[in-house]
Amino acid sequence: MVSTYQGFRYLIYEEFEPRGRVSAEVKISWNEAGRLSAGEIRIFPACTAEGQLGCSNLSRAAMSVFFIGPVFGGREYFSILQRGGFYLSDQGPSEPRPLDFEVLLANSAWNEPVW
């Protein structure tokens, strides 16, 4: 089974100056046991018209996307990091990137099925 999620990140800088948004789509595969397995993140390209959705309209800025495994109480660090890509306002988005949720969520209850 594959689930698809779309997310938006609105960037605000000094003195609450808006710089636009970066839009991304994450596809997640579930295995037969109900655990997250693989996935892919795709950051959407620049909008071509005002008011469009499903595109990025970031101006004069850059943004990187990272996925961090669960950080447990009493620790101030994370051990697993997956780079999800980036968006540069003058170059656009990176290529779609694979995600490995089995590695990202290993040794945690975050990948245990609830049914």
KACORPE-V484449 format. One record per residue. N is the residue number from 1. RES is the residue in three letters. PSI is psi in degrees with one decimal (999 if undefined). OMEGA is omega in whole degrees, -180 to 180 (* if undefined). BURIAL is b if it has 9 or more other ideal C-beta (glycine too) atoms within 8 Angstrom, else e. Layout:
# KACORPE-V484449
((N & RES & PSI & OMEGA & BURIAL) (N & RES & PSI & OMEGA & BURIAL))
This chain:
# KACORPE-V484449
((1 & MET & 145.0 & 179 & e) (2 & VAL & 132.3 & 175 & e) (3 & SER & 143.6 & 180 & e) (4 & THR & 132.1 & 179 & e) (5 & TYR & 144.3 & 177 & e) (6 & GLN & 136.7 & -179 & b) (7 & GLY & 157.1 & -179 & e) (8 & PHE & 139.5 & 176 & e) (9 & ARG & 118.0 & 179 & b) (10 & TYR & 122.4 & -177 & e) (11 & LEU & 132.1 & 178 & b) (12 & ILE & 131.8 & -177 & e) (13 & TYR & -162.0 & -178 & b) (14 & GLU & 140.5 & 179 & e) (15 & GLU & 32.3 & 176 & e) (16 & PHE & 33.2 & 178 & e) (17 & GLU & 117.0 & 179 & e) (18 & PRO & 142.6 & 178 & e) (19 & ARG & 6.6 & 179 & b) (20 & GLY & -163.1 & -176 & b) (21 & ARG & 156.9 & 172 & b) (22 & VAL & 127.9 & -179 & b) (23 & SER & 139.9 & -179 & b) (24 & ALA & 157.2 & 177 & b) (25 & GLU & 130.6 & 178 & b) (26 & VAL & 125.2 & 174 & b) (27 & LYS & 130.6 & -177 & b) (28 & ILE & 130.3 & 176 & b) (29 & SER & 140.9 & 177 & b) (30 & TRP & 141.2 & 176 & b) (31 & ASN & -179.6 & -176 & e) (32 & GLU & -22.9 & 179 & e) (33 & ALA & -0.7 & 179 & e) (34 & GLY & 14.8 & -180 & e) (35 & ARG & 146.9 & 175 & b) (36 & LEU & 137.6 & -179 & b) (37 & SER & -80.4 & -177 & b) (38 & ALA & 171.3 & 178 & b) (39 & GLY & -177.7 & 178 & b) (40 & GLU & 140.9 & 174 & b) (41 & ILE & 136.5 & 178 & b) (42 & ARG & 121.6 & 177 & b) (43 & ILE & 130.6 & -175 & b) (44 & PHE & 147.5 & 179 & b) (45 & PRO & 178.9 & -178 & e) (46 & ALA & 145.6 & 176 & e) (47 & CYS & 150.4 & 179 & e) (48 & THR & -9.3 & 179 & e) (49 & ALA & 155.5 & 179 & e) (50 & GLU & 137.0 & 175 & e) (51 & GLY & 2.6 & 179 & e) (52 & GLN & 149.6 & 172 & b) (53 & LEU & 168.7 & 180 & e) (54 & GLY & 28.8 & 178 & e) (55 & CYS & 168.3 & 180 & b) (56 & SER & 141.6 & 178 & b) (57 & ASN & 39.8 & -180 & b) (58 & LEU & 134.2 & 180 & b) (59 & SER & 140.6 & 177 & e) (60 & ARG & 41.4 & -178 & e) (61 & ALA & 175.3 & 176 & b) (62 & ALA & 155.3 & 178 & e) (63 & MET & 137.9 & 174 & b) (64 & SER & 148.5 & 180 & e) (65 & VAL & 130.2 & 177 & b) (66 & PHE & 147.6 & 173 & e) (67 & PHE & 126.9 & -177 & b) (68 & ILE & 133.1 & 177 & e) (69 & GLY & 165.3 & -179 & b) (70 & PRO & 137.3 & 176 & e) (71 & VAL & 121.8 & -175 & e) (72 & PHE & 153.9 & 180 & e) (73 & GLY & 141.6 & 180 & e) (74 & GLY & -1.2 & 178 & e) (75 & ARG & 144.7 & 179 & e) (76 & GLU & 21.7 & -179 & e) (77 & TYR & 165.7 & 175 & e) (78 & PHE & 149.7 & -176 & e) (79 & SER & -18.2 & -177 & e) (80 & ILE & 128.8 & -179 & b) (81 & LEU & 132.9 & 175 & e) (82 & GLN & 128.2 & 179 & b) (83 & ARG & 125.8 & -177 & e) (84 & GLY & -4.5 & 180 & b) (85 & GLY & -173.4 & -178 & b) (86 & PHE & 165.7 & 174 & b) (87 & TYR & 125.2 & 175 & b) (88 & LEU & 128.4 & -174 & e) (89 & SER & -27.1 & -180 & b) (90 & ASP & -6.7 & -179 & e) (91 & GLN & -19.7 & -179 & e) (92 & GLY & -161.8 & -174 & e) (93 & PRO & 159.3 & 172 & b) (94 & SER & 170.1 & 175 & e) (95 & GLU & 155.7 & 175 & e) (96 & PRO & 145.3 & -176 & e) (97 & ARG & 141.1 & 177 & b) (98 & PRO & 152.0 & 176 & e) (99 & LEU & 144.1 & 178 & b) (100 & ASP & 94.7 & -177 & b) (101 & PHE & -24.8 & 177 & b) (102 & GLU & -41.4 & 178 & b) (103 & VAL & -45.2 & -177 & e) (104 & LEU & -36.6 & -175 & b) (105 & LEU & 11.0 & -179 & b) (106 & ALA & 146.3 & 178 & b) (107 & ASN & 31.4 & 175 & e) (108 & SER & 164.3 & 177 & b) (109 & ALA & -2.2 & -177 & e) (110 & TRP & -20.2 & -179 & e) (111 & ASN & 25.9 & 175 & b) (112 & GLU & 129.2 & 180 & e) (113 & PRO & 147.0 & -179 & e) (114 & VAL & -5.5 & -179 & e) (115 & TRP & 999 & * & e))
